[in-house]
């Protein structure tokens, strides 16, 4: 059963809600390993900084390398 507060948050913040196949996009294809782990950590970090990550907020730590990448790509690098 879905927690009422979580559902309220999803609706108020405009998060996508539905089957994974309908709401998720493939952002990168890689073999299992360190590269994929790093890509996953970066994506979670970036989405948390943008305020669109509802899970893992408390586990995301400051990361100067990720910050530099975000700064670089947000100024025309993407």
N, C-alpha and C positions, 0 to 999 in steps of 0.2 A: 504494500500500500504506500502511496506517495504521501510524504509529510506535507501537511497543509501550508506550513510556513515556506517550505522549499517551492511548492507549486506557486504560491503567491509571489515569491521572489522571481521565479521564471517568467511569470506573466507580466509583472511590473517592469522588469528589466528588458523585456523583449527577446529573451533567449529562445532559441529554437527548441521545440518539444515534439517528439514523435519517434518513430522507429529510426534506429541508427542509420540505416541505409538511406533514409530520406533527409536527415539533418546533418550528416557528416560528409566532409570532402576529403579526398586523399590529397595531402599536402606534400608528401615526399615518399618515394619508394626506396628502401634500403634493406640490405641483409641485416639480420639480428647481429647485435654487437655494440661496440662502444660508440660508433657513429650514430646509430639509431637512438641509443640512450641519450646522447648529447643533443640530438635534434629534438627529442621529446622534452628534455629539460628546458631547452631554449623556448620551445613553443609554449609550454606551461608558464614559463617566466614572463614571456611577452604578453600573453593573454591576461595574466594576473596584473601586470602593469597597466594594461588597457582597461581593466575593470570588468572584463567579460569572462573571467574564470571563476566558477562557483566552487570547485573542488581544489584541494591542494594549496589554498591561500596561505595557510599557516606553515606549510613545509617549504615554501619558496623563500630562499635566502638571497641577500644582495649578491650580485655577480657583476663585477666591473667589465668583464669581457662581453657578456650579454648586453650590458648597458651601452657599450661602445658600438656594438653591432646595431642596436636599435637606433641610436643617435645617427649613425651613418646612413642607415636605410631610410630613416624618416626625413632626411634632407636630400631627397632626390636619388638615392641609391637603389630604389626598388623598381 
